[in-house]
Amino acid sequence: MSLLVDLSLYALGTLGHVAVCVTALNRVQGSVADHLVEKALKAGVYWWALVGLCLPIILMFQAEALEMPWAIVAGQLHTSWGYFTLATAWLVLTGIKRVVQIQLDRCPHAWKLLDSKILRLDDELGVSFRRESERRAWVSVPGNEVGHLDVNRKALKLTQLPERLDGLTITHFSDLHITGAIVRPYFERLKEEILRLDSDLVILTGDILDDKNKVKWVTELVSEIQARVGCFFVLGNHDVRYGQDQTLRKEMIRCGWHDLGGKSIDLEVHGEPVLLAGNELPWIGKVPDCSSAKSAFSICAMHTPDQWPWGRRQGFDLILAGHAHGGQIRLPLLGPIICPSLHGVRYASGVFETDDTLLHVSRGISGLQPLRWRCRPELTQLVLTRRKF
């Protein structure tokens, strides 16, 4: 019985260590703008993850009397203080915090899923989806949903929406991460679905291109996409990682898309003044100047939802973001674990509300690591509606 208790406490302490490392990894990926610094800090986190797992074995040989690793961890949790005691406390606090966040972030009054269709494009494209992928091993992992596409429509209920904008539609998608891992025909089908949605606006919220030699793939995707009001974009951290941002930005503009990066644009939509702005921080440029704007409704596109506090202070009615990929891997009951954000997994995907500002975070289309489980790629049409009290 004592052995069973020790093993249980050992498992708890180890999970606590994992929780500490995951927290550190999420914060580094969400806050460090310089890619080389990010890589160095992530390497440090990976190193500590390995050391922490080996620590009970190291302590075993340093003890006066031989103790098994699980007994050492159990002893810290049961009778004395040590690293694993603190790590377990962090695990418990993180779990409690997550439960509280889930309850606080529920806002069924602010949105409604209208419909959703799941396209299994990997099956539709056949063996070529895996055979022609430049990361065949990744996309061939059993259960990987990276070849799927969830095309959904969501009604957003906004308190400040002018009557003449009731029913305005926005196609929101994000995080294409074009590397060659996801084959070109997939993006052709994505384009077809975007055109089929036929929205008033199309907004792409960054991380478009990882391989600068595949700019033509971007051109083929975006050049035929049109919308009644216009197509708009911001760039993300991966778009500047290898210096392809200026070429990419110019190519998007050449294809008729409007660059919102660090800018604001005043439009008239259905007779109402509408402000569109873009925020690419912390990686690119500066925040847009919206101080002189006079609009009936305002929308901000940003790559990371970590900029949401800034957007709320600016008084935007609607904020669109990506970057988090929904976590890419979502465990039953627990949900996402890894998420590149200062807030951990809180804003991994979905609809959130604070005061009169709504935030929609897309799960995105792909990722640098093309692996998804219980977290399908997402293409969304947002239907703006006036909230009825």
Order of alpha helices (4+ residues) and beta strands (2+ residues): alpha-alpha-alpha-alpha-beta-alpha-alpha-alpha-beta-beta-alpha-beta-alpha-beta-alpha-beta-beta-beta-beta-alpha-beta-beta-beta-beta-beta-beta
